[in-house]
Amino acid sequence: MAFVRRVMWKSLDGRIRQVFDAHLEHKSALNHFGGLFIRRAYDEEPIRSSGLVSFQHINSIHIFTGHRLLGVSLVDQEKNRLKIACETNAQLWYSQGPSGQVLVFVAPYKSDAGEIEEKEIIIGKYKEPESVSVDDVKRHFRVFFKYCSCTSQHSANSLLHFLYRKRLMMSDFRYRSDFRAKAINVAERVAILIVGGAAVWASLYAGGKI
């Protein structure tokens, strides 16, 4: 079954390329993100020259942005001169494990002007490539473009964008235990305040002061 699922990667590659090519028709919109590019694992050396086919190596597809200028200058500490700040390499990528399962990630812009808390977020988990439909891929791209807007330094401080990023993180199974622990901690503090307040109220009532 692992072999069969890895063979399925080729058809998923075609669906991703179909959606990617459709977006390339809107170059003016993509320029706002720094352009859009694609890279596959089998495009990279030494896989490209190895003669291996897709089911014989770990598959991945990276969709990534180019450079996006921020319109402000800052000091390049290494060269001791001014440079125009930019952000680049926000990513949407598909990765296949040895047993054929597929994970879909988004990663934020890398910026000269600031950092985003998370390194990447899982937005999809599938048993096999055939489970990922064209509609799924379209949804991944929509999430990716929204995430680009939310992690750009021009809008990263927006409360709505911050909440959107947190919502994506909560859907990532790796972060759920962290959020659960934080929620329990907050609930315990609230409970302590309520119990403490009730005890004070009861003491005042028993003393006839209220």
C-alpha positions in Angstrom: 0.0 0.0 0.0 2.9 2.4 0.7 4.1 1.7 -2.8 0.7 2.3 -4.4 0.2 5.6 -2.5 3.6 6.9 -3.6 2.7 6.0 -7.2 -0.4 8.2 -6.7 1.8 11.3 -6.2 2.1 11.9 -10.0 -1.7 12.6 -10.3 -1.6 14.9 -7.3 1.4 16.7 -8.9 -0.9 17.3 -12.0 -3.7 18.7 -9.9 -1.4 21.1 -8.0 0.1 22.3 -11.3 -3.3 22.8 -12.8 -4.3 25.2 -9.9 -0.9 26.9 -9.9 -1.1 27.6 -13.7 -4.6 29.0 -13.3 -3.3 31.5 -10.7 -0.4 32.5 -13.0 -2.9 34.1 -15.3 -3.4 36.8 -12.7 0.2 38.2 -12.6 -0.8 41.7 -11.5 -2.5 40.2 -8.4 0.4 37.9 -7.7 2.9 40.8 -7.9 1.4 42.1 -4.6 2.8 38.9 -3.0 6.2 39.1 -4.7 5.3 36.8 -7.5 4.6 33.0 -7.3 7.0 30.2 -8.1 7.0 26.4 -7.9 9.7 23.8 -7.2 9.5 20.1 -7.0 11.8 17.6 -5.2 12.6 15.9 -8.5 13.8 19.3 -9.9 16.6 19.3 -7.4 20.0 17.7 -7.6 21.0 14.9 -7.0 17.4 13.5 -7.5 17.2 15.0 -11.0 20.2 13.1 -12.2 19.6 9.9 -10.2 17.1 8.4 -12.7 14.8 7.6 -9.8 11.0 7.9 -10.4 8.5 9.5 -8.1 7.7 6.4 -6.0 11.5 5.8 -5.3 12.2 9.1 -3.4 10.5 11.4 -0.9 8.2 13.7 -2.9 7.5 17.4 -2.2 6.2 20.4 -4.1 7.0 24.0 -2.9 5.0 27.0 -4.0 6.7 30.1 -2.8 6.8 33.9 -3.2 9.6 36.1 -4.5 10.8 39.3 -3.0 8.3 41.9 -1.8 9.7 45.4 -1.1 8.4 47.1 2.0 9.1 50.7 1.0 11.4 51.5 3.8 15.1 51.4 4.3 17.2 50.0 7.1 20.9 49.5 7.9 22.6 46.4 6.5 24.8 45.6 9.5 27.2 43.4 7.5 27.9 45.9 4.7 27.3 49.0 6.9 25.0 50.7 4.4 21.3 51.3 3.8 19.2 48.7 2.0 15.5 48.6 1.2 13.7 46.2 3.5 11.9 43.3 1.9 10.1 40.1 2.7 10.3 36.8 0.8 9.7 33.1 0.6 6.3 32.7 2.1 5.5 29.0 1.2 2.7 26.5 0.6 4.1 23.0 0.3 3.0 19.5 -0.1 5.1 16.7 1.4 4.7 13.0 1.1 6.0 10.5 3.7 7.5 7.1 3.0 4.1 5.4 3.6 2.4 7.7 1.1 0.6 10.1 3.4 0.5 13.8 2.5 0.9 16.8 4.7 0.2 20.4 3.5 2.0 23.3 5.2 2.1 27.1 5.0 5.1 29.1 6.1 5.2 32.9 6.7 7.3 35.5 5.0 10.9 35.9 6.0 11.4 39.6 6.6 14.1 42.1 7.2 11.8 44.1 9.3 10.4 41.6 11.8 9.6 38.0 12.6 6.5 35.9 12.8 6.1 33.6 15.8 5.4 30.4 14.0 7.7 28.7 11.5 5.1 26.7 9.7 1.5 25.5 10.1 -0.1 22.2 8.9 -3.3 23.0 7.1 -4.0 19.6 5.6 -3.3 15.9 6.5 -4.3 13.1 4.0 -3.9 9.4 4.0 -2.9 9.3 0.3 -2.5 11.7 -2.7 -5.8 10.5 -4.2 -7.6 12.0 -1.1 -6.5 15.5 -2.2 -9.0 16.8 -4.7 -8.7 19.8 -7.0 -11.1 21.7 -4.7 -8.9 20.8 -1.7 -5.9 22.3 -3.6 -7.9 25.4 -4.4 -8.7 25.8 -0.8 -5.1 25.4 0.2 -4.1 28.2 -2.2 -6.9 30.5 -0.7 -5.5 29.8 2.8 -2.0 30.4 1.6 -2.8 33.8 0.0 -4.7 34.9 3.1 -1.8 33.7 5.3 0.6 35.8 3.1 -1.5 38.8 3.8 -1.6 38.0 7.6 2.2 37.5 7.8 3.3 40.5 5.8 4.9 43.2 7.9 2.4 45.7 6.5 -0.4 44.0 8.2 1.0 41.5 10.7 -0.1 43.7 13.7 -3.7 43.6 12.7 -5.8 41.9 15.4 -8.0 40.1 12.8 -4.9 38.7 11.0 -3.4 37.7 14.4 -6.6 35.8 15.2 -6.7 34.1 11.8 -3.1 32.8 12.3 -4.1 31.5 15.8 -7.1 29.8 14.3 -4.9 28.0 11.7 -2.5 27.0 14.5 -5.3 25.5 16.5 -6.2 23.3 13.6 -2.7 22.0 13.5 -2.5 18.9 15.7 1.0 19.8 16.9 -0.2 22.9 18.6 -3.4 21.6 20.1 -1.8 20.3 23.3 -0.2 23.8 23.8 -3.5 25.6 23.4 -5.2 23.0 25.6 -2.7 23.6 28.4 -3.0 27.4 28.1 -6.8 27.1 28.2 -6.7 24.9 31.3 -4.3 27.4 33.0 -6.6 30.3 32.2 -9.6 28.4 33.4 -7.9 27.5 36.7 -7.0 31.1 37.3 -10.6 32.2 36.6 -11.9 29.5 38.9 -9.6 30.6 41.7 -10.8 34.2 41.4 -14.4 33.1 41.4 -14.0 30.8 44.4 -12.0 33.5 46.2 -14.6 36.2 45.5 -17.4 33.9 46.6 -15.5 33.2 49.9 -15.1 36.9 50.6 -18.8 37.6 49.7 -19.9 34.7 52.1 -17.7 36.1 54.9 -19.1 39.6 54.5 -22.7 38.2 54.3 -22.2 36.1 57.5 -20.8 39.1 59.3 -23.8 41.2 58.4 -21.8 43.7 56.4 -23.9 43.2 53.2 
